[in-house]
Amino acid sequence: MTVECITCDRLQLRKVPAMAKQGLGGCELKPRAGVFVSITFPRECAKHNHASEKTVTARRAWVSKVKP
């Protein structure tokens, strides 16, 4: 299944705000320090857990404001 990490409840943006402003986030499935994923790149992920629509909408609104 092709997904975007921005729609997953495993995505962590608040823990890495400087990276989030660059369009990157942490993933609970990749808990190592310094490992980030693009939040909008389409990827195959069998462990994707869809976040609530409210969460996804809020994330997209925030990203559109802060990402250059």
C-alpha positions in Angstrom: 0.0 0.0 0.0 1.4 3.4 -1.0 1.1 6.0 1.8 2.5 9.2 3.1 3.9 9.4 6.6 1.9 12.6 7.4 -1.2 10.4 7.5 0.3 7.9 10.0 -0.2 8.0 13.8 3.4 6.7 14.2 4.8 10.0 12.8 6.5 12.2 15.4 6.8 15.9 14.6 6.8 17.5 18.0 9.9 15.7 19.2 11.9 17.1 16.3 10.5 20.5 15.5 13.5 21.7 13.6 13.4 18.7 11.3 9.6 19.0 10.9 10.0 22.5 9.5 12.2 20.9 6.8 9.4 18.3 6.0 10.9 15.4 8.0 9.7 13.6 11.0 10.5 10.7 13.3 8.9 7.3 13.0 8.2 5.0 15.9 9.3 2.1 13.7 12.7 3.8 13.3 13.6 4.8 16.9 17.3 5.6 16.3 18.5 9.1 16.9 19.1 11.1 13.7 16.9 8.9 11.5 14.1 10.8 9.9 11.5 10.2 7.1 10.0 12.5 4.6 6.5 13.3 5.7 5.0 13.6 2.2 7.0 11.2 0.1 4.8 8.3 -1.2 6.2 5.1 0.2 5.3 1.4 0.8 4.7 0.7 4.4 2.9 -2.4 5.6 2.8 -1.1 9.2 1.1 2.2 8.4 -1.6 3.1 11.0 -3.9 5.9 9.6 -4.2 8.8 12.0 -7.5 10.6 12.6 -8.7 13.0 9.9 -8.5 15.8 12.5 -4.8 15.0 13.1 -3.9 14.7 9.4 -5.7 18.0 8.6 -3.9 19.8 11.5 -0.5 18.4 10.3 -1.1 19.5 6.7 -2.1 23.0 7.8 0.9 23.4 10.0 3.3 22.1 7.3 1.9 24.5 4.8 2.6 27.4 7.1 6.2 26.5 8.2 7.7 24.6 5.2 9.6 26.9 2.9 
